[in-house]
Amino acid sequence: MATSDQTSDYLLDRRNLRRKLSFWRIAAFAFLIVAAGAATWRLAGSSGGSPLQHHIARISINGIITGDRDTLKIFDDVAKSHASAVILSIESPGGTTTGAERLYDHIRKLSEKKPVVAVVGGMAASGGYIAAMGADRIVAQGNSLVGSIGVLFQFPNVAKLLDTVGVKMEEVKSSPLKASPNGYEPTSPEAREALAALVKDSFDWFKDLVRERRDINGESLSQVADGRVFTGRQALALKLVDALGTEQDAIAWLEKEKNIEKNLPVRDWKKRRSIDDLGLLGMAAEGAALLGLDGPALSLRKLQSSREEWFLDGLLSIWHAGSAN
């Protein structure tokens, strides 16, 4: 039978345990509040440079390209601003073909009002290269990855898996090619032919863009349009880029060739995003960045970008290791 001293010790231990649990709950809740506040603070100041002061606008195209409305609005806003020129900073493997087309169209409209130079970071591939072609000049580093000229249509097919587990999807449709391919049955030759026609049409559009914007024709066009990526040095020899260099080289070109005033400040123009837009991963990344945790912030952003890629649908102009498309 427990003594009174044992009972007192037990109650004391329970009280201390509850206090510790309460402390960690409060600490975790406080951290979430700080992270959310940090993300909100960063987003609140992310709309871009002052429209009333002459400057060089920097617009960053990072990650998966979807041609979303908020991104496109940046180009419209810069066109109306006092920006004297635009640096298009590209770090993208591409995205949806239609999204890249919308982005390209907005860049071309902006270039009618202000000179635009695309500066390639690590990669401007597929849809990222479509965006780069919208600029008046493309500058890349020697080891940047450029190109991947091509179009892709991907879909999972689980027909064999369904056969294994004894499941069959029934359907009634108005015509044989309606909702084809559906991934629940082997793809018919007719459906595959229809998809191939879509891909070819978009691929021809992509190649025509390269022909028009980069003045590449004939055998040279076939060489660059086989889906592979090239280093910046290779791309220069193939006329896919205009020069090797960095943002400073792009600015020097603007000052010399486009008579842009020297030593203008470079201001970032970014889209405003809400906490809802960020999601949990994005919010955690913004909070980590504000706290100086650059490594975790970068990892979280890469993970968020990967999740976006999972949900891309339709015709794609995107490159990733292990795939040439």
N, C-alpha and C positions, 0 to 999 in steps of 0.2 A: 504494500500500500504506500502511495507517495506521501512524503512528508510535506509539511507546509513550506519548508525551504525549497524543496524540489518544485512544488507548484509555483512558487514565486519566481524561481529561475525560468521556468517554462513560459510563464506569462511575460516575463521581461524579454525573453528571446523572441517571442511572437511579436511583441510591440516593436522591437528593433527591426525585425524583418519587414513589418508593414511600413515602417518609416523609410527603409531602404528602397522598397518597391515604389513607394510614393515619390521618392526623390528621382528615381530613374524614369518614371512615367512623366513627371514634370519636365525633366531634362529633355526627354525625347520630344515632347510636345513643343518645348521652347525652341528646339533645333528646327522643327518643321516650320514654326512661325518665322524664324530668322531666315530660313531658306526661301520661303515664300516672299518675305519682304525684300530679300536681296534680289530675287528674280524680278519682282515688280519694279524695284528701283532701277534696275538695269534696263528694263523694257521701257520705262517711262521716258528715259533719255535717249532712245534709240532711233528717233525719227529722222535724223540727218543733220546736215550742215545748215547754217543760216542762209535763207534764200535772199537776203539783202546784201550780203557781202560777196565780192568777187573771190572765187576759189576754184580749185579743181575738185570735182565731185568723185568720190570713190564708191562704186557700187560693187558689192561682193556677190558672186554667184557660187555658192558653196553647196556641196551635197547633191541630193537628188532633185532634178528639175521637173517641176509639174506645171509651171506656168500659172501659178495661183494669182488671184486678183491682187492681193496685197503686194506681191513682188512686182507685178507689172505697174502698179500705181507709182512705185518709186521712180520709174523712168518718166512718167508723165509729170511728176512733181519736179524732177531735176530739169526737165525741158523748160519749165516755167520759172525756174530760179535764176539767180545771178551767177551760176556756175559757168566758168569760161570754157571748160573742157571736162571730159569724163574719163576716168580710169575704170575699166571693167576688170575687176580682179576675179579670175576664174579658178576654182578648185572643185571640179565636178566630173564624175564619170558619166554624166548624162541623166536620162530619165525617160519620160514619155515623149514620143515623137511630136505629138500635138502641143505639148507643153513647151518643148524646145522651139517649135515653129512660132508660137505666140511670143515667146521671149525674143526670138530673132526679129520678128516684125517690129516690136517695140524699140529694140536697139537701133534698127534702121531708121525709124521715125525720129528718134533722139539725135542720130548722127546728122540728120538734115538741118538741125539747129546748132549743134555743138560737136566739135571733133571728139571722136571716141577711140581710145586705144585699149585693146584687150591685153592684159598681162596674165600669162599662164603661170600658176604656181606648180604644184606637183602634177596636175592633170587637167586637160580639157579634151575629153574623149566623147565620141558620139554626140549626144545632145549638148554636151559642154562645148564641143567644137562647133556645132551649129551656132551656138550663142556667140562664140569668138568670131565667126565669120560675119556677124552683124557689125563688127567694129571696122573703123577705117584702117587699122593696122593691128597686127598680132605680134606680140613679143613673148618669147618663151625662154626659159632657161635651158641649158644644154641637156639636162637630164629630165626635163619635163616629159610627160607622156601626152602625145597629141595624136588625134586621128580617130581610129575605130569607126570609119565611115561605113555605116550599115544600119539595117533595121531588123528587129527581132519580134517574133510573136511566140510567147511561151505559155504553156498551160499544163497542169498536172493531169496524168491519166491513171486512174486507180481501178481500171477495168479488171485486171488480173487479181488485184486484192479483193475486190467484191466477189469474184468467182470463187476465191479461196474460202471466204467466210460464208458463201451461199446467199449473197444479197444481190438483187437485180433491181435496177431503177426502171420503172415503167413510165412511159410518157406518151402523150398524144399531141402532135404538132401539125401545123397547117401545111408544111412542106418539108422535104427531106433535109434541107440545109438550115432550117430554123433552129437557132440555139446550138449550132454545131461549130466546133467540137464541144462536147459537154463534159468530157473527162470520165464519164461513167461507162463508156463503151469504146471499143477500138475506133479510131478515126477513119472514116470512109475515104476512099480516094477522091470523091467529089468534094468533101469538106476540106481535105488537104490542098486540093487544087485551088479552091476558093481563097484559102488563107495565103497560099503562095502568090496569088494575084494581088492581094492586098499588100503583102510585103514588097513585091516587085514595084508596085506603083509608088509606094513611099520611098523605096530605095532609089528609083529613078529621079524623084524629086530631090532627094539628098544629093545625088551626083550632079544634077543640074545646078544646084546651089554652089557646089564646089567648082564646077566649070565656070559659072558666072563670076563668083566672088574671088576665086583664086587663079583664074585664067589657066586652068589645067585641062588638057584635052587628050583624046586618043589613048595611046598606050600608057602615057603618064597617068591619066585618070584611072585606068584599069589597075595600075600598080598601087595607087594610094587608096583605092576603094575596095580592097579585098577584105576589109574588116579588122585588119591589124592596127596596133598602135605603133607610133614611132617616137624616138627620142627627139628632143628639140633640135639637135644637130641634124638628124636625118630629115626632120620635117622642114628645116631651112633649105636643104638641098632639093627637096621635093616641092618647094614653093607652098607648103602648107602654112608656114609662118613667114613673117617678113624680116625678123631680126632676133638675135639671141641677146638676152639682157634681163634687166629687172625693172621695177617701177620707175626708178630714177632715170633709166634710159628712155622709158616711155615719155616721161615728163620733158626730158631734154629734146626729144623729137617734137613734142607739141610746141615747145618754145621756139625751136628753130624753123619748123616747117609750117606751123599753123599760127605763128606770131602770138602765141599765148604769153602774157606778161610773166616775167621771171619771178621766181620765189613766191608764187602764190601758195597759200596754205592748202593742204589736201584734207578734205573733210569727208567722213564716212556718212553715207546715206543708207539708212536701214529701215525696214518695214517695222511698223508697230505691231507687237504681238501681245496677246493677253495671256494670262495664266492658263486659260482653257486651251489656247493654241499650243502651249508648250507641252502639256501633259506632265506626268510624274517624272519621266526621265529628263525632259528638257528643264523642268523646274530645278531638279537636283543638280543638273549641269551648270545652270546659271548661278545657283547658290554656291557651288564648289568653286567656280571661277572667281566670284566676288571675295571668297575667303582665301584666295591665293592657292587653291588646290588645282593647279593646272593639269596635272596628270589625270586625276579622276574626272575632271571636267571634260577633257578630251575623250576619254574612254566612254563616258556617258553619251556624248554627242555622236560618237561613232555607232554606238549601240542604237541610239534613236534613229540615225540615218539608215541603219540596216533594217529596222522595223518598217520604215517608210517604203523601202524597196520591196519588202514582202507583199505589200498591198498595191503595187503598181499593176495596172490592167491595160489591155489593149496593145497597140503597136508601141514598141520600146526602141529607143536609141540610147543604149546604155552599155557600158563596158565594165567587166570585173575580171579578176584573175581567173584563168581557166576557161574563159569564154571570149570568143572574138565575134562581136556583133555590132 
